[in-house]
Amino acid sequence: MIQTIIGLALLTLGVFVACVAVIGTYRFHYVLNRMHATALCDTFGLLLSLAGLVVLLGFTWQSAKMVLIVVFMWLASPVMSHLIARAEVLTHTHIEDECEVIPFERRV
Amino acid sequence: MTDSAFVNTYLLGACIVLAVLILLSIVRAIRGSRFTDRIVGVNLVGTMTIIIMCILSVYFQQAFLVDIAILYAMLSFIAIVVLTRLVIVRRRGQEERERAEAAEREAAQKAKEEGSAT
């Protein structure tokens, strides 16, 4: 009984965080701000919902695979955010209007 | 514990909420003013699809759906890496071409000045 309650509470928190992420993409007006909101869903929403499902399931291979998904997404999500931000900074013609840009030494 | 009717209804309700959120983020991806807005929207859809697949694997008691969720996570990662990599490489090539053209023009200018001096 306590297992079910904890699992469903964690799942509800995860879905709530996903709601916050989607609302954030509507409230912000620039890509780099929107990425701030979506990173929430990528990391915390996924972790909380899958933790709730793992608590519901108990100790099985299925829950081990869910832990694997969380580990993979936590490793992949920063890389994706970095690449999207880099593409945005490289292609935006007036990036200085949106945010401060510090020029860096170019790699050869 | 997971086969009680209440838990199943709850899981289905969470799935429905996530489906509505996916629809909203698709609208965001369509309305996005720049292409990176669209990529961010697709990224959000991918993450929420993974959550829905895991919830459904608990709902239907089918373990193979989690494997499909792992595959989907890798696929969305690869898709975003390829898309943004393409943009970055193309932009870099364009910058290099511009720099080469500028150097060529400078060399031609210098040659012309030397020719007029002699």
Backbone of each chain as ProteinMPNN parsed JSONL, in Angstrom:
{"seq_chain_A": "MIQTIIGLALLTLGVFVACVAVIGTYRFHYVLNRMHATALCDTFGLLLSLAGLVVLLGFTWQSAKMVLIVVFMWLASPVMSHLIARAEVLTHTHIEDECEVIPFERRV", "coords_chain_A": {"N_chain_A": [[0.835, -1.213, 0.0], [1.86, 1.283, 0.926], [3.894, 1.4, -0.885], [2.533, 1.705, -3.344], [1.376, 4.235, -2.936], [3.623, 5.934, -2.678], [4.81, 5.532, -5.18], [2.81, 6.455, -7.006], [2.653, 9.113, -6.178], [5.202, 10.078, -6.835], [5.074, 9.758, -9.61], [3.031, 11.545, -10.231], [4.274, 13.951, -9.494], [6.289, 13.967, -11.443], [4.79, 14.246, -13.833], [3.714, 16.723, -13.292], [6.031, 18.315, -13.363], [6.598, 18.049, -16.074], [4.402, 19.441, -17.112], [5.049, 22.015, -16.171], [7.324, 22.464, -17.707], [6.256, 22.575, -20.321], [4.553, 24.782, -20.096], [6.499, 26.683, -19.61], [7.812, 26.791, -22.117], [5.904, 28.211, -23.49], [5.749, 30.634, -22.123], [8.259, 31.888, -22.222], [10.217, 33.853, -24.577], [12.339, 33.463, -26.225], [14.731, 31.271, -27.789], [16.921, 30.323, -26.275], [16.057, 30.828, -23.699], [13.808, 29.216, -23.666], [14.944, 26.702, -23.856], [15.954, 26.446, -21.342], [13.637, 25.892, -19.894], [12.801, 23.452, -21.088], [14.835, 21.721, -20.45], [14.266, 21.06, -17.893], [12.14, 19.208, -18.089], [13.497, 17.206, -19.454], [15.374, 16.243, -17.603], [14.544, 16.312, -14.749], [11.762, 15.761, -14.828], [11.673, 13.32, -16.247], [13.248, 11.743, -14.508], [11.697, 11.759, -12.102], [9.179, 10.658, -12.906], [9.924, 8.114, -13.904], [11.151, 7.101, -11.635], [8.932, 6.878, -9.966], [7.541, 4.84, -11.367], [9.383, 2.767, -11.108], [9.318, 2.373, -8.348], [6.687, 1.459, -8.139], [6.881, -0.944, -9.585], [8.849, -2.472, -8.316], [11.706, -4.61, -7.725], [12.85, -5.478, -10.574], [13.829, -6.698, -13.903], [12.656, -5.018, -15.719], [12.426, -2.578, -14.299], [15.113, -2.083, -13.97], [15.879, -1.513, -16.588], [14.498, 0.854, -16.901], [15.931, 2.51, -15.158], [18.271, 2.535, -16.635], [17.419, 4.009, -18.87], [17.041, 6.518, -17.643], [19.684, 7.109, -16.868], [20.924, 7.223, -19.383], [19.531, 9.365, -20.623], [20.203, 11.45, -18.905], [22.875, 11.658, -19.476], [22.782, 12.309, -22.183], [21.179, 14.553, -22.529], [22.454, 17.108, -21.723], [24.338, 17.261, -23.789], [22.724, 17.48, -26.061], [21.455, 19.941, -25.501], [23.651, 21.656, -25.534], [24.465, 21.439, -28.226], [22.223, 22.428, -29.59], [22.149, 25.067, -28.626], [24.554, 25.971, -29.621], [24.162, 25.813, -32.403], [22.161, 27.724, -32.595], [23.505, 30.102, -31.753], [25.437, 30.276, -33.74], [23.942, 30.662, -36.079], [22.193, 32.795, -35.705], [21.698, 36.128, -36.713], [21.736, 38.544, -35.333], [22.727, 38.145, -32.642], [23.691, 39.572, -30.528], [21.697, 41.284, -29.735], [20.018, 39.731, -28.22], [21.409, 38.404, -26.158], [24.384, 38.549, -24.113], [27.422, 38.003, -25.723], [30.406, 36.297, -25.538], [33.269, 36.324, -27.347], [35.139, 33.487, -28.41], [38.33, 31.781, -28.562], [39.089, 30.432, -31.659], [38.876, 27.03, -32.597], [41.278, 25.113, -34.457]], "CA_chain_A": [[0.0, 0.0, 0.0], [2.738, 2.454, 0.991], [4.638, 1.383, -2.148], [1.668, 2.293, -4.368], [1.185, 5.679, -2.692], [4.866, 6.645, -3.008], [4.996, 5.462, -6.63], [1.884, 7.341, -7.711], [3.003, 10.499, -5.853], [6.365, 10.448, -7.65], [4.614, 9.873, -11.001], [2.291, 12.814, -10.327], [5.266, 15.032, -9.489], [6.944, 13.974, -12.749], [3.877, 14.826, -14.828], [3.62, 18.153, -12.966], [7.23, 18.976, -13.883], [6.434, 18.129, -17.532], [3.47, 20.559, -17.324], [5.801, 23.259, -15.964], [8.22, 22.644, -18.848], [5.5, 23.017, -21.507], [4.124, 26.166, -19.849], [7.69, 27.515, -19.773], [8.077, 27.064, -23.53], [4.975, 29.235, -23.983], [5.932, 31.926, -21.446], [9.493, 32.535, -22.661], [10.093, 34.322, -25.955], [13.553, 33.242, -27.014], [15.076, 29.842, -27.778], [17.828, 29.953, -25.184], [15.244, 30.79, -22.487], [12.916, 28.055, -23.747], [15.735, 25.505, -23.554], [16.03, 26.389, -19.879], [12.431, 25.215, -19.407], [12.682, 22.073, -21.552], [15.824, 20.891, -19.754], [13.576, 20.593, -16.682], [11.412, 17.977, -18.433], [14.465, 16.193, -19.86], [16.103, 15.64, -16.493], [13.812, 16.104, -13.512], [10.489, 15.11, -15.125], [11.949, 11.917, -16.567], [13.728, 11.047, -13.299], [10.623, 11.568, -11.119], [8.161, 9.717, -13.383], [10.442, 6.751, -13.965], [11.363, 6.649, -10.252], [7.625, 6.421, -9.504], [7.236, 3.537, -11.969], [10.287, 1.77, -10.518], [8.787, 2.061, -7.018], [5.488, 0.643, -8.351], [7.2, -2.272, -10.113], [9.716, -3.262, -7.458], [13.056, -4.899, -8.194], [12.795, -6.4, -11.718], [14.617, -6.28, -15.062], [11.954, -3.88, -16.32], [12.801, -1.344, -13.605], [16.533, -1.842, -14.253], [15.948, -0.842, -17.89], [14.057, 2.246, -16.711], [17.098, 3.222, -14.605], [19.189, 2.726, -17.763], [16.903, 5.137, -19.664], [17.328, 7.769, -16.927], [21.133, 7.373, -16.959], [21.244, 7.633, -20.765], [19.011, 10.705, -20.916], [20.97, 12.44, -18.14], [24.139, 11.889, -20.175], [22.571, 12.83, -23.533], [20.457, 15.831, -22.557], [23.35, 18.267, -21.803], [24.969, 17.317, -25.113], [21.731, 18.011, -26.987], [21.265, 21.363, -25.215], [24.844, 22.359, -25.996], [24.485, 21.504, -29.691], [21.155, 23.325, -30.045], [22.553, 26.434, -28.325], [25.639, 26.337, -30.526], [23.56, 26.075, -33.712], [21.441, 28.995, -32.49], [24.451, 31.221, -31.7], [26.144, 30.382, -35.018], [23.096, 31.06, -37.203], [21.46, 34.031, -35.453], [22.484, 37.226, -37.275], [21.874, 39.61, -34.344], [22.706, 37.47, -31.344], [24.032, 40.537, -29.48], [20.469, 41.905, -29.238], [19.316, 38.83, -27.314], [22.191, 38.101, -24.963], [25.792, 38.922, -24.197], [28.219, 36.935, -26.323], [31.845, 36.448, -25.346], [33.942, 35.588, -28.427], [36.137, 32.545, -27.91], [39.412, 31.45, -29.488], [38.575, 29.436, -32.585], [39.672, 25.813, -32.739], [41.717, 24.905, -35.842]], "C_chain_A": [[0.867, 1.259, 0.0], [3.566, 2.577, -0.292], [3.828, 2.06, -3.262], [1.554, 3.805, -4.192], [2.432, 6.457, -3.093], [5.073, 6.68, -4.525], [4.105, 6.434, -7.367], [2.191, 8.809, -7.408], [4.192, 10.959, -6.694], [5.97, 10.641, -9.113], [3.878, 11.191, -11.212], [3.239, 14.004, -10.349], [5.966, 15.14, -10.849], [6.078, 14.597, -13.817], [3.708, 16.324, -14.583], [4.83, 18.907, -13.519], [7.158, 19.09, -15.4], [5.475, 19.262, -17.896], [4.213, 21.884, -17.217], [6.706, 23.531, -17.162], [7.454, 23.164, -20.057], [4.999, 24.443, -21.324], [5.303, 27.112, -20.042], [8.001, 27.795, -21.22], [7.101, 28.08, -24.096], [5.252, 30.594, -23.366], [7.194, 32.645, -21.911], [9.398, 32.87, -24.146], [11.354, 34.128, -26.775], [14.038, 31.811, -26.798], [15.922, 29.472, -26.568], [17.1, 29.96, -23.845], [14.333, 29.569, -22.478], [13.656, 26.771, -23.423], [15.901, 25.326, -22.055], [14.832, 25.626, -19.311], [12.381, 23.759, -19.837], [13.708, 21.157, -20.884], [15.238, 20.326, -18.468], [12.867, 19.267, -16.943], [12.395, 16.854, -18.76], [15.101, 15.494, -18.669], [15.178, 15.286, -15.33], [12.479, 15.386, -13.744], [10.663, 13.636, -15.393], [12.356, 11.146, -15.315], [12.567, 10.759, -12.349], [9.603, 10.551, -11.614], [8.693, 8.293, -13.397], [10.769, 6.213, -12.573], [10.045, 6.155, -9.664], [7.271, 5.059, -10.062], [8.114, 2.446, -11.382], [9.788, 1.373, -9.118], [7.542, 1.187, -7.133], [5.84, -0.791, -8.715], [7.957, -3.124, -9.103], [11.016, -3.574, -8.168], [13.004, -5.936, -9.31], [13.716, -5.902, -12.829], [13.999, -5.062, -15.731], [12.365, -2.572, -15.649], [14.281, -1.044, -13.81], [16.698, -1.123, -15.585], [15.491, 0.604, -17.78], [15.183, 3.088, -16.113], [18.115, 3.505, -15.705], [18.743, 3.899, -18.638], [17.237, 6.456, -18.984], [18.814, 8.116, -17.049], [21.485, 7.88, -18.349], [20.77, 9.058, -21.044], [19.762, 11.771, -20.124], [22.326, 12.686, -18.772], [23.901, 12.613, -21.498], [21.972, 14.224, -23.536], [21.37, 17.067, -22.54], [24.014, 18.413, -23.161], [24.001, 17.924, -26.126], [21.545, 19.507, -26.77], [22.44, 22.177, -25.743], [24.82, 22.521, -27.509], [23.42, 22.458, -30.208], [21.559, 24.779, -29.814], [23.648, 26.884, -29.274], [25.104, 26.644, -31.921], [22.843, 27.418, -33.699], [22.412, 30.177, -32.538], [25.151, 31.397, -33.044], [25.254, 30.95, -36.111], [22.358, 32.364, -36.965], [22.296, 35.223, -35.909], [22.684, 38.343, -36.265], [21.785, 39.028, -32.939], [22.981, 38.461, -30.22], [22.789, 41.229, -28.931], [19.81, 41.053, -28.161], [20.095, 38.592, -26.032], [23.629, 38.523, -25.195], [26.592, 37.754, -24.742], [29.687, 37.241, -26.112], [32.534, 35.659, -26.455], [35.033, 34.692, -27.87], [37.15, 32.25, -29.004], [38.966, 30.276, -30.35], [39.508, 28.224, -32.636], [40.048, 25.622, -34.199], [41.305, 23.516, -36.287]], "O_chain_A": [[0.66, 2.175, -0.795], [3.898, 3.677, -0.735], [4.353, 2.875, -4.02], [1.625, 4.561, -5.16], [2.345, 7.493, -3.753], [5.458, 7.706, -5.087], [4.565, 7.159, -8.249], [2.014, 9.665, -8.275], [4.203, 12.078, -7.206], [6.454, 11.555, -9.781], [4.065, 11.869, -12.223], [3.048, 14.949, -11.115], [6.209, 16.238, -11.349], [6.561, 15.39, -14.624], [3.575, 17.103, -15.527], [4.688, 19.997, -14.073], [7.594, 20.091, -15.968], [5.702, 19.97, -18.877], [4.042, 22.77, -18.053], [6.849, 24.676, -17.591], [7.918, 24.072, -20.746], [5.01, 25.232, -22.269], [5.141, 28.212, -20.571], [8.413, 28.905, -21.555], [7.417, 28.751, -25.079], [5.017, 31.616, -24.011], [7.21, 33.874, -21.991], [8.617, 32.269, -24.883], [11.424, 34.589, -27.914], [13.785, 31.213, -25.752], [15.688, 28.453, -25.918], [17.458, 29.201, -22.945], [14.106, 28.959, -21.433], [13.103, 25.862, -22.804], [15.979, 24.203, -21.557], [14.969, 24.827, -18.385], [11.968, 22.904, -19.054], [13.48, 19.953, -20.764], [15.644, 19.261, -18.002], [12.962, 18.329, -16.152], [12.171, 15.699, -18.398], [15.342, 14.287, -18.713], [15.039, 14.117, -14.969], [12.099, 14.511, -12.966], [9.932, 12.799, -14.864], [11.877, 10.037, -15.079], [12.452, 9.645, -11.84], [9.192, 9.673, -10.856], [8.01, 7.367, -12.961], [10.678, 5.008, -12.342], [10.015, 5.149, -8.955], [6.759, 4.206, -9.337], [7.655, 1.322, -11.178], [9.826, 0.2, -8.746], [7.349, 0.276, -6.327], [5.211, -1.737, -8.241], [7.752, -4.336, -9.025], [11.391, -2.879, -9.113], [13.1, -7.135, -9.047], [14.309, -4.829, -12.722], [14.702, -4.19, -16.241], [12.622, -1.576, -16.325], [14.674, 0.122, -13.825], [17.541, -0.236, -15.717], [16.015, 1.482, -18.466], [15.375, 4.239, -16.505], [18.744, 4.563, -15.725], [19.569, 4.689, -19.096], [17.663, 7.406, -19.64], [19.167, 9.268, -17.3], [22.242, 8.839, -18.495], [21.501, 9.862, -21.624], [19.942, 12.885, -20.616], [22.885, 13.774, -18.64], [24.718, 13.441, -21.902], [22.229, 15.002, -24.454], [21.096, 18.011, -23.28], [24.234, 19.525, -23.639], [24.382, 18.764, -26.941], [21.483, 20.268, -27.736], [22.257, 23.247, -26.323], [25.117, 23.597, -28.027], [23.664, 23.213, -31.15], [21.35, 25.63, -30.679], [23.676, 28.043, -29.689], [25.53, 27.61, -32.554], [22.904, 28.167, -34.673], [22.182, 31.141, -33.269], [25.432, 32.523, -33.453], [25.748, 31.653, -36.993], [21.926, 32.998, -37.928], [23.466, 35.333, -35.545], [23.7, 39.036, -36.32], [20.896, 39.368, -32.158], [22.563, 38.238, -29.084], [22.801, 41.71, -27.798], [19.121, 41.579, -27.287], [19.52, 38.578, -24.944], [24.038, 38.814, -26.319], [26.448, 36.628, -24.266], [30.16, 38.32, -26.467], [32.398, 34.436, -26.504], [35.767, 35.087, -26.964], [36.888, 32.435, -30.192], [38.519, 29.251, -29.835], [40.73, 28.352, -32.708], [39.253, 25.924, -35.09], [41.574, 23.126, -37.423]]}, "seq_chain_B": "MTDSAFVNTYLLGACIVLAVLILLSIVRAIRGSRFTDRIVGVNLVGTMTIIIMCILSVYFQQAFLVDIAILYAMLSFIAIVVLTRLVIVRRRGQEERERAEAAEREAAQKAKEEGSAT", "coords_chain_B": {"N_chain_B": [[0.569, -5.599, -6.584], [0.38, -3.705, -8.549], [-1.727, -4.426, -10.163], [-4.183, -3.555, -9.421], [-7.357, -1.9, -9.882], [-7.508, 0.825, -9.434], [-4.867, 1.812, -9.615], [-4.341, 1.283, -12.308], [-6.198, 2.963, -13.595], [-5.202, 5.41, -12.755], [-2.673, 5.439, -13.97], [-3.449, 5.518, -16.644], [-4.704, 8.001, -16.681], [-2.483, 9.685, -16.227], [-1.14, 9.187, -18.622], [-2.948, 10.352, -20.428], [-2.822, 13.065, -19.704], [-0.137, 13.563, -20.364], [-0.292, 13.147, -23.099], [-1.847, 15.32, -23.918], [-0.031, 17.349, -23.263], [1.971, 16.729, -25.107], [0.657, 17.34, -27.491], [0.415, 20.123, -27.123], [3.13, 20.856, -27.152], [3.762, 20.156, -29.744], [2.273, 22.069, -31.104], [3.713, 24.286, -30.253], [6.136, 23.703, -31.557], [5.331, 23.986, -34.206], [4.587, 26.69, -34.301], [6.927, 27.96, -33.646], [9.362, 30.523, -34.04], [11.942, 30.365, -35.016], [14.235, 27.857, -36.429], [15.501, 26.5, -34.397], [13.703, 26.678, -32.311], [11.816, 24.838, -33.164], [13.324, 22.486, -33.086], [13.723, 22.304, -30.335], [11.084, 21.91, -29.484], [10.545, 19.393, -30.654], [12.36, 17.866, -29.253], [11.244, 17.985, -26.696], [8.837, 16.605, -27.169], [9.902, 14.066, -27.719], [11.028, 13.321, -25.213], [8.718, 13.216, -23.599], [7.322, 11.222, -24.88], [8.908, 9.025, -24.263], [8.399, 8.822, -21.507], [5.655, 8.192, -21.595], [5.717, 5.699, -22.899], [7.032, 4.127, -20.965], [5.156, 4.263, -18.894], [3.033, 2.923, -20.124], [4.145, 0.405, -20.408], [4.086, -0.484, -17.805], [1.361, -0.435, -17.419], [0.266, -2.284, -19.3], [1.681, -4.507, -18.487], [3.88, -5.392, -19.986], [7.125, -6.148, -20.727], [8.682, -5.57, -22.933], [8.125, -3.087, -23.967], [9.665, -1.222, -22.639], [12.166, -1.614, -23.728], [11.711, -0.58, -26.27], [11.378, 2.047, -25.53], [13.983, 2.717, -24.675], [15.278, 2.524, -27.145], [13.959, 4.583, -28.456], [14.845, 6.794, -27.036], [17.583, 6.82, -27.712], [17.296, 7.227, -30.456], [16.108, 9.778, -30.651], [18.136, 11.315, -29.589], [20.202, 10.856, -31.507], [18.955, 11.983, -33.755], [18.767, 14.721, -33.104], [21.456, 15.375, -32.74], [22.456, 14.916, -35.338], [20.975, 16.77, -36.886], [21.699, 19.341, -35.761], [24.437, 19.239, -36.023], [24.761, 19.219, -38.762], [23.903, 21.826, -39.399], [25.874, 23.309, -38.024], [28.279, 22.495, -39.272], [27.836, 23.288, -41.904], [27.635, 26.042, -41.611], [30.202, 26.606, -40.713], [31.717, 25.93, -42.964], [30.778, 27.881, -44.72], [31.781, 30.221, -43.485], [34.517, 29.765, -43.764], [34.778, 29.84, -46.538], [34.078, 32.483, -47.029], [36.206, 33.769, -45.753], [38.376, 32.899, -47.326], [37.699, 34.066, -49.758], [37.924, 36.782, -49.097], [40.655, 36.975, -48.535], [41.677, 36.426, -51.048], [40.731, 38.603, -52.526], [42.108, 40.652, -51.27], [44.744, 40.006, -51.936], [44.626, 40.358, -54.686], [44.146, 43.078, -54.819], [46.512, 44.056, -53.722], [48.359, 43.236, -55.642], [47.495, 44.747, -57.805], [48.05, 47.342, -56.891], [50.842, 47.226, -56.707], [51.447, 46.883, -59.39], [50.598, 49.355, -60.481], [52.397, 51.025, -59.271], [54.882, 50.517, -60.379]], "CA_chain_B": [[0.023, -4.3, -6.209], [0.124, -2.868, -9.709], [-2.855, -4.877, -10.987], [-5.469, -3.073, -8.927], [-8.039, -1.067, -10.871], [-7.225, 2.243, -9.185], [-3.543, 2.157, -10.158], [-4.443, 1.288, -13.763], [-6.889, 4.19, -13.999], [-4.291, 6.532, -12.5], [-1.64, 5.433, -15.009], [-4.081, 5.964, -17.886], [-4.897, 9.451, -16.565], [-1.175, 10.325, -16.451], [-0.885, 9.085, -20.066], [-3.785, 11.32, -21.142], [-2.242, 14.397, -19.444], [1.096, 13.687, -21.146], [-0.66, 13.269, -24.513], [-2.244, 16.721, -24.12], [1.206, 18.143, -23.247], [2.656, 16.49, -26.38], [-0.04, 18.148, -28.496], [0.786, 21.526, -26.914], [4.495, 21.133, -27.595], [3.762, 20.129, -31.214], [1.819, 23.405, -31.517], [4.871, 25.16, -30.043], [7.115, 23.434, -32.614], [4.835, 24.535, -35.473], [4.545, 28.151, -34.224], [8.245, 28.502, -33.323], [9.767, 31.466, -35.07], [13.201, 29.929, -35.63], [14.305, 26.401, -36.536], [15.9, 25.915, -33.113], [12.46, 26.515, -31.548], [11.203, 23.577, -33.594], [14.13, 21.376, -32.561], [13.439, 22.212, -28.893], [9.765, 21.297, -29.356], [10.644, 17.968, -30.975], [13.075, 17.269, -28.124], [10.258, 17.847, -25.617], [7.938, 15.519, -27.562], [10.626, 12.808, -27.553], [11.141, 12.982, -23.784], [7.417, 12.822, -23.037], [6.979, 9.92, -25.457], [9.611, 8.006, -23.473], [7.658, 8.651, -20.246], [4.391, 7.501, -21.897], [6.01, 4.288, -23.194], [7.32, 3.437, -19.706], [3.888, 4.112, -18.168], [2.241, 1.881, -20.792], [4.73, -0.915, -20.137], [3.567, -0.906, -16.498], [-0.095, -0.611, -17.542], [-0.021, -3.536, -20.011], [2.534, -5.57, -17.951], [4.706, -5.902, -21.077], [8.463, -5.62, -20.472], [9.404, -5.181, -24.154], [7.892, -1.674, -24.282], [10.778, -0.433, -22.1], [13.235, -1.686, -24.734], [11.377, 0.377, -27.322], [11.629, 3.383, -24.981], [15.441, 2.931, -24.763], [15.558, 2.764, -28.564], [13.433, 5.899, -28.809], [15.744, 7.792, -26.447], [18.777, 6.894, -28.552], [16.919, 7.757, -31.766], [15.901, 11.234, -30.584], [19.479, 11.881, -29.399], [20.9, 10.844, -32.8], [18.297, 12.91, -34.679], [19.124, 16.102, -32.78], [22.889, 15.559, -33.012], [22.676, 15.028, -36.784], [20.404, 18.035, -37.378], [22.469, 20.518, -35.356], [25.788, 19.076, -36.573], [24.645, 19.644, -40.161], [23.851, 23.29, -39.418], [27.153, 23.858, -37.576], [29.308, 22.233, -40.281], [27.525, 24.115, -43.059], [27.966, 27.416, -41.244], [31.655, 26.717, -40.64], [32.196, 25.943, -44.337], [30.456, 29.192, -45.283], [32.728, 31.189, -42.935], [35.834, 29.538, -44.366], [34.717, 30.313, -47.919], [34.12, 33.948, -46.989], [37.549, 34.196, -45.394], [39.235, 32.651, -48.484], [37.392, 35.085, -50.768], [38.468, 38.053, -48.628], [42.108, 36.912, -48.713], [41.936, 36.494, -52.489], [40.481, 39.979, -52.952], [43.209, 41.449, -50.733], [45.935, 39.713, -52.736], [44.444, 40.988, -56.003], [44.299, 44.523, -54.595], [47.936, 44.328, -53.511], [49.022, 43.056, -56.936], [47.152, 45.887, -58.652], [48.798, 48.5, -56.395], [52.245, 47.074, -57.102], [51.503, 47.092, -60.839], [50.466, 50.788, -60.763], [53.554, 51.727, -58.714], [56.049, 50.369, -61.25]], "C_chain_B": [[-0.362, -3.491, -7.431], [-1.104, -3.293, -10.494], [-4.205, -4.408, -10.445], [-6.052, -2.05, -9.902], [-7.684, 0.402, -10.693], [-5.898, 2.668, -9.805], [-3.597, 2.235, -11.674], [-5.125, 2.558, -14.256], [-5.973, 5.392, -13.854], [-3.228, 6.62, -13.595], [-2.206, 5.94, -16.328], [-4.304, 7.473, -17.861], [-3.602, 10.2, -16.792], [-0.828, 10.307, -17.93], [-1.669, 10.143, -20.827], [-3.235, 12.733, -20.953], [-0.993, 14.594, -20.296], [0.782, 13.819, -22.632], [-1.092, 14.693, -24.835], [-1.004, 17.616, -24.168], [1.981, 17.962, -24.551], [2.009, 17.308, -27.491], [0.358, 19.619, -28.371], [2.206, 21.802, -27.407], [4.635, 20.977, -29.105], [3.3, 21.466, -31.757], [2.96, 24.409, -31.375], [5.888, 24.98, -31.173], [6.644, 24.003, -33.948], [4.916, 26.055, -35.446], [5.921, 28.771, -34.055], [8.796, 29.372, -34.428], [11.067, 31.042, -35.748], [13.271, 28.398, -35.662], [14.743, 25.766, -35.217], [14.7, 25.767, -32.174], [11.813, 25.172, -31.875], [11.977, 22.385, -33.049], [13.851, 21.178, -31.08], [12.084, 21.552, -28.656], [9.798, 19.803, -29.619], [11.354, 17.209, -29.85], [12.121, 17.001, -26.955], [9.293, 16.695, -25.906], [8.609, 14.163, -27.346], [10.699, 12.377, -26.101], [9.801, 12.507, -23.223], [6.914, 11.514, -23.634], [7.661, 8.793, -24.69], [8.853, 7.744, -22.173], [6.374, 7.862, -20.501], [4.64, 6.022, -22.152], [6.285, 3.516, -21.91], [6.036, 3.232, -18.9], [3.058, 2.988, -18.786], [2.82, 0.494, -20.538], [4.308, -1.418, -18.759], [2.084, -1.233, -16.603], [-0.438, -1.952, -18.187], [0.765, -4.717, -19.478], [3.378, -6.213, -19.043], [6.1, -5.299, -20.93], [9.121, -5.089, -21.741], [9.193, -3.715, -24.5], [9.01, -0.784, -23.725], [11.973, -0.462, -23.058], [12.986, -0.677, -25.847], [11.621, 1.797, -26.826], [13.123, 3.71, -25.002], [15.827, 3.291, -26.187], [15.123, 4.165, -28.961], [14.31, 7.011, -28.254], [16.988, 7.95, -27.307], [18.465, 7.556, -29.889], [16.746, 9.271, -31.717], [17.238, 11.94, -30.364], [20.21, 11.982, -30.734], [20.301, 11.881, -33.743], [18.745, 14.338, -34.397], [20.59, 16.356, -33.053], [23.123, 15.745, -34.497], [22.18, 16.366, -37.312], [21.309, 19.223, -37.044], [23.893, 20.454, -35.907], [25.82, 19.567, -38.016], [24.681, 21.164, -40.255], [25.212, 23.871, -39.078], [28.218, 23.687, -38.653], [29.102, 23.117, -41.499], [27.93, 25.568, -42.807], [29.483, 27.626, -41.224], [32.249, 26.784, -42.049], [31.966, 27.288, -44.995], [31.449, 30.245, -44.805], [34.097, 31.031, -43.574], [35.877, 30.047, -45.796], [34.804, 31.834, -47.958], [35.528, 34.448, -46.692], [38.497, 34.037, -46.586], [38.996, 33.702, -49.558], [37.994, 36.435, -50.388], [39.98, 38.08, -48.839], [42.474, 37.054, -50.183], [41.804, 37.934, -53.0], [41.635, 40.89, -52.501], [44.472, 41.269, -51.571], [45.836, 40.384, -54.097], [44.656, 42.494, -55.899], [45.766, 44.895, -54.505], [48.696, 44.24, -54.84], [48.76, 44.252, -57.843], [47.947, 47.14, -58.235], [50.263, 48.431, -56.808], [52.435, 47.354, -58.597], [51.443, 48.578, -61.18], [51.688, 51.568, -60.279], [54.735, 51.653, -59.67], [55.874, 51.023, -62.617]], "O_chain_B": [[-1.297, -2.692, -7.388], [-1.5, -2.584, -11.419], [-5.252, -4.814, -10.949], [-5.316, -1.413, -10.656], [-7.571, 1.142, -11.67], [-5.796, 3.723, -10.431], [-2.993, 3.122, -12.277], [-4.677, 3.163, -15.23], [-5.957, 6.282, -14.705], [-2.914, 7.703, -14.089], [-1.548, 6.691, -17.048], [-4.123, 8.151, -18.872], [-3.591, 11.23, -17.466], [-0.287, 11.281, -18.453], [-1.147, 10.764, -21.753], [-3.179, 13.513, -21.904], [-0.802, 15.659, -20.884], [1.493, 14.515, -23.356], [-0.753, 15.222, -25.893], [-0.919, 18.523, -24.996], [2.581, 18.913, -25.053], [2.697, 17.894, -28.327], [0.608, 20.287, -29.374], [2.467, 22.846, -28.005], [5.522, 21.586, -29.704], [3.845, 21.96, -32.744], [3.163, 25.265, -32.235], [6.437, 25.954, -31.688], [7.465, 24.459, -34.744], [5.274, 26.664, -36.454], [6.091, 29.968, -34.287], [8.717, 29.023, -35.606], [11.272, 31.328, -36.927], [12.476, 27.721, -35.011], [14.397, 24.617, -34.942], [14.664, 24.858, -31.344], [11.329, 24.466, -30.991], [11.388, 21.399, -32.606], [13.749, 20.046, -30.607], [11.937, 20.736, -27.746], [9.162, 19.028, -28.905], [11.006, 16.071, -29.534], [12.173, 15.95, -26.315], [8.968, 15.908, -25.017], [7.981, 13.224, -26.855], [10.463, 11.212, -25.781], [9.74, 11.532, -22.474], [6.171, 10.777, -22.985], [7.072, 7.732, -24.486], [8.679, 6.593, -21.774], [6.031, 6.969, -19.726], [3.877, 5.175, -21.687], [5.834, 2.38, -21.764], [5.835, 2.178, -18.298], [2.451, 2.194, -18.068], [2.077, -0.484, -20.461], [4.182, -2.624, -18.55], [1.598, -2.172, -15.973], [-1.309, -2.676, -17.704], [0.563, -5.836, -19.948], [3.578, -7.427, -19.041], [6.256, -4.08, -21.0], [10.019, -4.252, -21.661], [9.987, -3.141, -25.246], [9.276, 0.286, -24.271], [12.699, 0.523, -23.19], [13.906, -0.005, -26.313], [12.024, 2.663, -27.602], [13.503, 4.84, -25.307], [16.592, 4.227, -26.422], [15.82, 4.855, -29.705], [14.505, 8.041, -28.9], [17.407, 9.069, -27.603], [19.26, 8.345, -30.399], [17.181, 9.976, -32.629], [17.456, 13.034, -30.885], [20.766, 13.027, -31.072], [21.029, 12.578, -34.45], [19.067, 15.085, -35.321], [20.951, 17.425, -33.544], [23.892, 16.619, -34.898], [22.87, 17.025, -38.09], [21.649, 20.017, -37.922], [24.489, 21.484, -36.221], [26.763, 20.235, -38.442], [25.397, 21.726, -41.084], [25.676, 24.802, -39.736], [28.978, 24.617, -38.926], [30.063, 23.638, -42.065], [28.493, 26.231, -43.678], [29.988, 28.665, -41.651], [33.155, 27.573, -42.315], [32.818, 27.789, -45.729], [31.914, 31.067, -45.594], [34.764, 32.017, -43.889], [36.879, 30.617, -46.229], [35.501, 32.409, -48.794], [35.994, 35.419, -47.29], [39.324, 34.912, -46.843], [39.935, 34.179, -50.193], [38.513, 37.151, -51.244], [40.527, 39.094, -49.272], [43.453, 37.715, -50.528], [42.624, 38.419, -53.779], [42.078, 41.77, -53.239], [45.175, 42.232, -51.879], [46.821, 40.914, -54.611], [45.266, 43.109, -56.774], [46.223, 45.873, -55.095], [49.564, 45.066, -55.125], [49.65, 44.719, -58.552], [48.444, 47.891, -59.075], [50.855, 49.434, -57.207], [53.42, 47.961, -59.018], [52.158, 49.029, -62.074], [51.989, 52.64, -60.803], [55.51, 52.605, -59.774], [56.782, 50.971, -63.447]]}, "name": "protein", "num_of_chains": 2, "seq": "MIQTIIGLALLTLGVFVACVAVIGTYRFHYVLNRMHATALCDTFGLLLSLAGLVVLLGFTWQSAKMVLIVVFMWLASPVMSHLIARAEVLTHTHIEDECEVIPFERRVMTDSAFVNTYLLGACIVLAVLILLSIVRAIRGSRFTDRIVGVNLVGTMTIIIMCILSVYFQQAFLVDIAILYAMLSFIAIVVLTRLVIVRRRGQEERERAEAAEREAAQKAKEEGSAT"}
